[in-house]
Amino acid sequence: MADFLNCVRVVVKQGCDKQYLGAVEAWVSPKGMRERYLARTGERAYCFVALWDSQESLVAARPLMIEHLNSVRDLLEELSPELGVTDPVSGLVVHTVKG
């Protein structure tokens, strides 16, 4: 099994940062998610990144991730009509640098 990574970009509505951050912090990582990070990439803009055991782990966890998204959806701004409130991408880790 190879490492797999997913990234999700969001923009939080004005005044909702604290509530969004609390919800992300309280969320329990699904099985197969080894590490997760949340970066502030701009004013009210965030990028969630998770490292998974495999693509299969990510796929199996999608219902839990959608459930979490639905719990914070009202806190997020629409990025575009095509994307909705998230801009997700995922893929196989092809290069790792440690230290």
Secondary structure, 3 states (H helix, E strand, C coil): CCCEEEEEEEEECCCCHHHHHHHHHHCCCCCCEEEEEEEEEECCEEEEEEEECCHHHHHHHHHHHHHHHHHHHHHECCCECCCECCEEEEEECCCCCCC
